[in-house]
Amino acid sequence: MSNSELARRVGFHRHTLIRWRRGEIVRPDCDKIRACLPHLQLGAEEANALLMAAGCAYRQRLETSLSNADGSEVPDEALSPFVVGPPITDPRQFCGREAALQRIFKLWRRFPLQNIAVTGTRRSGKSSLLHYLKNTVRLQVSPHHQVVLVDFKEARMRQQNSLLLHLMEALSLPRISECSLVVFEELISHHGLQKPTLILMDDIEYGLDSPDLDQEFWWGLRSIQHNYAQGKLGFLLTSRQSPAKLALEKGKPSPFFNVFGYQVVLEKFTEEEALSLIKRSPIPFAPADVAWILHHSNGEPAILQHLCEMRMQTLEEGADSDDVSWYERAEELLATL
């Protein structure tokens, strides 16, 4: 179906649809996305992926439901509007970072796949961004791409054997019980990559601290990308500073860390991004509360989530919308963050 025909059927401008398909609008209007579903003839899983990537809540039950780790369904009403503490793993709860996402998606629509370093201070949302990318790349970039997440906070990801076995399984390479860097290189050189592959490595600091992931290991990754991937392998790392500088400080300088030509810095939320999150509260905040939260969060995503969650709880417990007694408790909380 052409863009013009789909736009005519759902009742919005053709250029709006074209801009969304090009990735110029990272998270489009959810009502417009839902209006497209009946005309796209998608299966339940594909429709699920479309809604998830767009960051849209489900207003209709789909055959394939988003599930949590223990397999139980997670309907919209069970999702908290604010996430305090752990990274955001559900795309429906992700907020902001439109410019960063658009830049990353554009870089990965062309070959060779580019390496990207995402840097930011602690609790700036680096891990949440990686989870959002993991869940949306196949829709925003190409359904033919495969994405592998490596979280170096996991002990097994800091052991060379288990890390390589994890990559082998994700890349559909022959299964073996033990794997060394030499064997991994041989398998890649022989079988190649079946699909364009993006490897997302979270908290590279932890990986560099591991004695098992030595300098030779990082040199090997560079060699694999350069010699055997034919432009179909890209890496994205997160860290608090430049990967090359960090590797040098850790005593593991490598050409691998010098090929991250694109850097995305996660700054503080803009006021527009902060307001977008604040508006997710099921009970609207009073203008005075909104102004107070904006001022005291200073655009820090984690602090913003904390304050919004606290205010929402006080309202759900029956506090009046003009009650400002919660400010004192919020200030005590801020002193601990």
C-alpha positions in Angstrom: 0.0 0.0 0.0 1.4 3.4 -1.0 1.9 6.2 1.5 -0.7 8.3 -0.2 -3.3 5.5 0.0 -2.6 4.7 3.7 -2.7 8.4 4.6 -6.0 8.8 2.8 -7.6 5.8 4.6 -6.6 6.9 8.1 -7.2 10.6 7.5 -3.9 12.4 7.9 -1.3 14.0 5.7 0.9 11.9 3.5 4.0 13.8 4.5 3.4 13.0 8.2 3.5 9.3 7.3 6.6 9.7 5.2 8.5 11.5 7.9 7.6 8.8 10.4 8.8 6.0 8.1 12.0 7.9 7.5 12.6 8.1 11.3 12.3 11.9 11.4 9.5 11.5 14.0 10.9 9.0 16.5 7.6 8.6 18.5 4.6 9.7 16.4 1.1 10.4 17.6 -0.2 7.1 19.1 -3.8 7.6 17.8 -2.4 7.9 14.3 -0.3 4.7 14.7 -3.3 2.8 16.0 -5.4 4.0 13.1 -2.9 2.5 10.7 -3.0 -1.0 12.2 -6.3 -2.3 10.5 -4.9 -1.3 7.1 -1.4 -2.7 7.4 -2.5 -6.4 7.7 0.0 -7.1 10.4 0.2 -10.2 12.6 -0.2 -9.8 16.3 3.5 -9.9 17.0 4.3 -7.3 14.3 1.5 -5.0 15.5 2.9 -5.4 19.1 6.4 -4.4 17.9 5.0 -1.4 16.0 3.1 -0.1 19.1 6.1 -0.8 21.4 8.6 1.0 19.1 6.3 4.0 18.9 6.1 4.2 22.7 2.3 3.8 22.5 0.0 2.3 25.2 -2.2 -0.6 24.2 -5.9 0.3 23.9 -6.7 -3.0 22.3 -5.7 -6.5 23.4 -3.3 -8.1 21.0 -2.8 -11.9 20.8 0.9 -11.5 21.8 1.2 -9.5 25.0 4.3 -7.9 26.4 5.5 -10.2 29.2 7.8 -9.7 32.1 10.5 -12.0 33.2 8.2 -14.6 34.9 5.9 -14.7 31.8 2.9 -12.9 33.3 1.2 -10.3 31.2 2.0 -6.6 31.8 -1.0 -4.6 30.6 -0.9 -0.8 30.4 -2.7 -0.2 33.6 0.0 -2.2 35.5 2.8 -0.1 34.3 3.9 2.7 36.5 4.0 6.1 34.8 7.3 6.7 36.7 10.3 4.4 37.1 12.5 5.0 40.2 15.7 3.1 40.6 16.2 0.4 37.8 16.7 1.2 34.1 13.5 1.5 32.0 13.1 -1.7 30.0 9.6 -1.3 28.6 9.5 1.1 25.6 6.1 2.4 26.8 7.7 3.9 29.8 10.6 5.5 28.0 10.6 9.3 27.7 12.6 12.0 25.9 15.9 11.7 24.1 14.3 12.3 20.7 17.4 14.0 19.1 19.7 11.3 20.3 17.5 8.5 19.1 17.0 10.1 15.7 20.7 10.5 15.2 21.4 6.9 16.2 18.7 5.5 13.9 19.9 7.5 11.0 23.5 6.3 11.4 22.4 2.7 11.4 20.3 2.9 8.3 23.4 3.0 6.1 26.4 0.7 5.7 29.0 0.2 7.0 27.3 0.2 10.4 28.8 2.9 12.6 30.2 2.6 16.1 28.6 5.0 18.6 29.6 5.9 22.1 26.9 7.1 24.4 28.3 9.0 27.3 26.6 10.7 30.3 26.8 11.1 34.0 25.6 8.6 36.5 21.8 8.1 36.3 21.5 10.1 33.1 19.6 7.2 31.5 22.3 5.4 29.5 21.0 1.9 30.3 17.4 2.9 29.7 18.4 4.2 26.2 20.1 0.9 25.4 17.0 -1.1 26.3 14.9 1.2 24.2 17.2 0.7 21.3 17.2 -3.1 21.8 13.4 -3.1 21.6 13.0 -0.7 18.7 15.9 -0.9 16.2 14.2 -3.6 14.1 11.2 -1.3 13.5 13.0 2.0 13.4 16.0 0.9 11.3 15.3 -2.4 9.6 13.5 -5.7 10.4 16.5 -7.5 9.1 18.8 -6.2 11.8 19.6 -8.2 14.9 20.5 -6.6 18.2 22.6 -8.1 21.0 22.7 -6.5 24.5 25.8 -7.1 26.7 25.4 -5.7 30.2 28.9 -5.7 31.8 27.3 -5.4 35.2 26.5 -9.1 34.9 29.3 -11.3 36.1 29.0 -13.7 33.2 29.5 -10.9 30.7 32.9 -10.1 32.3 34.1 -13.7 31.7 35.5 -14.1 28.2 34.1 -17.7 27.6 30.5 -16.9 28.7 30.5 -13.6 26.9 31.6 -15.2 23.6 29.1 -18.0 24.1 26.4 -15.3 24.6 27.4 -13.6 21.4 27.6 -16.9 19.5 24.1 -17.8 20.4 22.8 -14.4 19.5 24.6 -14.5 16.1 23.3 -18.1 15.4 26.8 -19.5 15.2 27.4 -23.2 15.8 27.0 -24.1 19.4 30.0 -25.3 21.4 30.6 -25.7 25.2 33.7 -23.7 25.4 34.9 -20.7 23.4 38.1 -18.8 23.1 38.8 -15.6 21.1 40.6 -17.6 18.5 37.7 -20.0 18.0 35.3 -17.1 17.9 37.3 -15.4 15.2 37.5 -18.6 13.2 33.7 -19.1 13.4 33.0 -15.6 12.3 35.5 -15.8 9.5 34.0 -19.1 8.3 30.3 -18.4 8.7 30.2 -14.7 8.5 27.2 -12.7 9.8 23.8 -13.8 8.6 22.2 -10.4 9.3 23.4 -6.9 10.0 24.2 -6.9 13.7 24.4 -4.3 16.4 26.0 -5.1 19.7 25.0 -2.8 22.5 27.5 -2.9 25.4 26.3 -1.2 28.6 28.7 0.1 31.3 32.0 -0.5 29.5 33.8 0.5 32.6 32.9 -2.8 34.2 34.2 -4.7 31.2 37.5 -2.9 31.2 37.9 -3.7 34.9 37.7 -7.4 34.2 41.1 -9.2 34.0 39.6 -11.8 31.8 38.7 -9.2 29.1 42.3 -8.3 28.4 43.8 -6.0 25.8 44.0 -8.9 23.3 40.3 -9.4 23.6 39.5 -5.8 22.6 42.0 -6.0 19.8 40.2 -9.1 18.6 36.8 -7.4 18.5 38.4 -4.7 16.3 39.9 -7.3 14.0 36.6 -9.1 13.6 34.7 -5.9 12.7 37.4 -4.8 10.3 38.2 -8.1 8.5 35.2 -10.3 8.6 32.0 -8.3 9.1 31.8 -6.6 5.7 30.3 -3.5 7.2 27.5 -5.4 8.8 28.7 -5.1 12.4 28.3 -2.1 14.6 28.9 -1.4 18.3 27.3 1.0 20.7 29.0 1.5 24.1 27.9 3.4 27.1 30.3 5.0 29.6 30.7 8.1 31.7 33.5 9.4 29.5 35.1 8.8 26.1 35.8 5.0 25.6 39.3 5.6 24.2 40.2 7.8 27.2 38.7 5.3 29.6 40.6 2.3 28.0 43.8 4.3 28.3 43.2 5.0 32.0 42.5 1.3 32.6 45.7 0.2 30.9 44.0 -1.4 27.9 44.4 0.9 25.0 43.1 -0.7 21.8 42.2 0.4 18.2 38.7 -0.9 19.0 38.0 2.1 21.2 39.4 4.5 18.6 36.8 3.7 16.0 33.9 5.2 17.8 33.7 8.2 15.6 30.2 9.2 16.8 29.5 10.3 20.3 26.1 11.0 21.8 26.2 12.9 25.1 23.1 12.5 27.3 22.6 15.9 28.7 19.9 17.0 31.2 16.3 16.8 30.1 15.0 19.9 28.3 12.0 21.5 29.9 9.9 20.0 27.1 11.1 16.5 27.9 10.6 17.0 31.6 7.0 18.2 31.1 6.3 15.2 28.9 7.2 13.0 31.8 5.3 15.0 34.3 2.2 14.8 32.2 2.2 11.0 32.5 0.8 11.2 36.1 -2.8 9.8 36.1 -3.6 12.6 38.5 -2.6 16.0 37.1 -0.2 18.0 39.1 -1.0 21.5 40.1 0.9 24.3 38.2 2.8 25.1 41.4 3.9 21.5 41.8 5.0 21.3 38.2 7.1 24.5 38.6 8.6 23.2 41.8 9.5 19.8 40.3 11.0 21.4 37.2 13.1 23.7 39.4 14.4 21.2 41.9 15.0 18.3 39.4 17.1 20.7 37.3 16.5 18.4 34.3 18.1 15.4 35.9 16.1 12.4 34.7 16.5 10.2 37.8 15.6 13.0 40.2 12.6 14.0 38.0 11.3 10.4 38.2 11.7 10.4 42.0 9.9 13.7 42.5 7.0 12.8 40.1 6.6 9.4 41.8 6.5 11.0 45.3 3.9 13.6 44.3 1.8 11.1 42.5 1.8 8.9 45.6 0.7 11.8 47.9 -2.2 12.6 45.5 -3.3 9.0 45.3 -3.3 8.9 49.2 -5.8 11.7 49.2 -3.7 14.8 49.5 -5.3 18.0 48.1 -3.8 19.2 44.9 -2.8 22.5 46.6 -1.2 20.8 49.5 2.5 21.8 49.6 3.5 19.8 52.8 5.1 17.2 50.6 7.8 19.7 49.6 9.6 19.1 52.9 9.8 15.3 52.4 10.9 15.9 48.8 13.7 18.1 50.0 14.8 15.4 52.4 14.8 12.9 49.5 16.9 15.3 47.4 19.5 15.5 50.1 20.1 11.7 49.8 20.3 11.6 46.0 
